Amino acid sequence: MRTAFDFSPYRRSTVGFDRLFDFLENASRAEQDNYPPFDIEKVSDDSYRITLAVAGFRQNEIDITARQNLLVITGRKAENRNKDGNFLHVGIATRAFERRFELADFVRVENAELRDGLLSIELVREIPEAMKPRKIEINGGSSQTIDASNDRQEQIETRESEAA
């Protein structure tokens, strides 16, 4: 049974959406690993927060890399807990991980903080001035109307002065 969605008809009738279709196809194919667990929160219209539960990891064991439209969070921990052999059960996961988040255009990482086993990454969307919507004034015949009314007013004044 095929569960993947075929984007071919959309690829044929659109231009410039290749990255979006590639992302959707890769996301549907990728096996989902749930470690470490994370939350994505919309803080305001243009700011977001990603929070990862990284208990047991220190700040120097986590790397955050922001590339164009991609955020990669990697954790590497040396496994030295089992050396002494005193553990009867090891249930706290400290295995290496890599989490990838696709970012929309103009989204940048503003801050990252590790506190109480939670890694919080603040993201902000900053749209350049040239890309923001702007109001366009309609110029058509308004200047001609103003000139015509000025000419008309001058003609009336000229006639009144001639009549007096």
C-alpha positions as CSV (number, residue, x, y, z in Angstrom):
1,M,0.0,0.0,0.0
2,R,1.4,3.4,-1.0
3,T,1.1,6.1,1.5
4,A,3.3,8.8,-0.1
5,F,1.7,11.6,-1.9
6,D,2.7,12.3,-5.5
7,F,3.6,15.9,-6.1
8,S,4.3,15.5,-9.8
9,P,1.2,17.3,-11.1
10,Y,1.9,20.2,-8.9
11,R,5.6,20.4,-10.0
12,R,4.4,20.6,-13.6
13,S,2.1,23.5,-13.0
14,T,4.1,25.7,-10.6
15,V,7.4,27.6,-10.8
16,G,9.7,28.3,-7.9
17,F,8.2,25.8,-5.4
18,D,10.8,23.1,-5.9
19,R,12.2,23.6,-2.4
20,L,8.8,23.2,-0.8
21,F,8.0,20.0,-2.7
22,D,11.4,18.6,-1.9
23,F,10.8,19.3,1.8
24,L,7.3,17.7,1.7
25,E,8.6,14.6,-0.1
26,N,11.6,14.2,2.2
27,A,9.5,14.7,5.3
28,S,7.0,12.0,4.2
29,R,9.9,9.5,3.5
30,A,11.9,10.2,6.6
31,E,11.6,7.9,9.6
32,Q,10.6,10.0,12.6
33,D,12.9,9.7,15.6
34,N,11.3,11.1,18.7
35,Y,14.6,11.8,20.6
36,P,15.0,14.3,22.0
37,P,11.4,15.4,22.4
38,F,10.7,19.0,21.5
39,D,8.0,21.7,21.4
40,I,7.5,24.5,18.8
41,E,5.7,27.5,20.1
42,K,4.5,30.6,18.3
43,V,5.3,33.4,20.8
44,S,3.9,36.3,18.6
45,D,3.2,37.0,14.9
46,D,6.9,37.1,14.0
47,S,8.6,35.1,16.8
48,Y,8.8,31.5,17.6
49,R,10.5,29.2,20.2
50,I,11.8,25.7,19.9
51,T,12.4,23.9,23.1
52,L,14.2,20.6,23.3
53,A,14.4,18.3,26.3
54,V,18.2,17.6,26.5
55,A,18.5,16.4,30.1
56,G,22.1,15.2,30.9
57,F,23.7,17.3,28.2
58,R,26.0,20.2,29.0
59,Q,26.3,23.4,27.0
60,N,29.6,22.3,25.4
61,E,28.1,19.0,24.2
62,I,25.4,20.7,22.1
63,D,26.0,22.4,18.8
64,I,23.5,24.7,17.1
65,T,24.1,25.5,13.4
66,A,21.9,27.9,11.5
67,R,22.2,27.8,7.7
68,Q,19.9,29.4,5.1
69,N,16.5,27.9,5.8
70,L,17.9,25.1,8.1
71,L,18.5,24.8,11.8
72,V,20.6,21.8,12.9
73,I,20.9,20.9,16.6
74,T,23.4,18.2,17.4
75,G,24.2,16.6,20.8
76,R,27.2,14.4,21.4
77,K,28.0,12.9,24.8
78,A,30.8,10.6,25.8
79,E,29.3,7.4,27.2
80,N,31.2,6.9,30.4
81,R,28.3,6.1,32.8
82,N,28.6,2.3,32.5
83,K,32.3,2.1,33.1
84,D,32.0,1.3,36.8
85,G,29.2,-1.3,36.3
86,N,27.2,-0.1,39.3
87,F,24.0,0.7,37.3
88,L,21.2,-1.8,37.6
89,H,19.1,0.1,35.1
90,V,20.0,2.8,32.6
91,G,16.8,4.7,31.5
92,I,18.1,8.2,31.1
93,A,18.9,8.6,27.4
94,T,22.1,10.4,26.6
95,R,22.7,9.1,23.1
96,A,23.9,11.3,20.4
97,F,21.2,13.1,18.4
98,E,20.7,15.5,15.5
99,R,17.5,17.4,15.0
100,R,16.8,19.4,11.8
101,F,14.2,22.1,11.4
102,E,13.4,23.7,8.1
103,L,13.0,27.5,8.5
104,A,10.9,29.7,6.3
105,D,12.5,32.6,4.4
106,F,13.7,35.5,6.6
107,V,13.6,33.5,9.8
108,R,16.7,33.8,11.9
109,V,18.0,32.5,15.2
110,E,18.0,35.2,17.8
111,N,19.0,33.5,21.0
112,A,19.7,30.0,22.5
113,E,19.6,29.2,26.2
114,L,20.1,25.9,28.2
115,R,18.4,25.9,31.6
116,D,17.1,23.0,33.7
117,G,17.7,20.4,31.0
118,L,15.7,22.4,28.4
119,L,17.3,24.0,25.4
120,S,15.3,27.0,24.2
121,I,16.0,28.6,20.8
122,E,14.3,31.9,20.0
123,L,13.5,32.5,16.3
124,V,12.4,35.8,14.7
125,R,11.0,36.4,11.2
126,E,12.3,39.7,9.8
127,I,10.9,40.6,6.4
128,P,13.0,43.1,4.5
129,E,11.5,46.5,3.8
130,A,11.5,45.8,0.1
131,M,9.4,42.7,0.6
132,K,6.8,44.2,2.9
133,P,3.4,45.2,1.5
134,R,3.1,48.9,0.7
135,K,0.2,51.1,-0.4
136,I,0.3,52.4,-3.9
137,E,-1.2,55.8,-4.5
138,I,-3.4,56.1,-7.6
139,N,-2.2,59.0,-9.8
140,G,-4.4,59.0,-12.9
141,G,-6.1,62.4,-13.7
142,S,-6.0,64.1,-10.3
143,S,-3.2,66.6,-11.3
144,Q,-5.1,67.6,-14.5
145,T,-8.2,68.3,-12.5
146,I,-6.3,70.5,-10.0
147,D,-4.7,72.4,-12.9
148,A,-8.1,72.8,-14.7
149,S,-9.7,74.2,-11.6
150,N,-6.9,76.6,-11.0
151,D,-7.2,77.8,-14.7
152,R,-11.0,78.1,-14.2
153,Q,-10.5,80.2,-11.0
154,E,-8.0,82.5,-12.8
155,Q,-10.5,82.9,-15.7
156,I,-13.3,83.9,-13.2
157,E,-11.0,86.4,-11.4
158,T,-9.9,87.9,-14.8
159,R,-13.5,88.3,-15.9
160,E,-14.5,89.9,-12.6
161,S,-11.6,92.4,-12.7
162,E,-12.5,93.3,-16.4
163,A,-16.1,93.8,-15.5
164,A,-15.3,96.2,-12.6
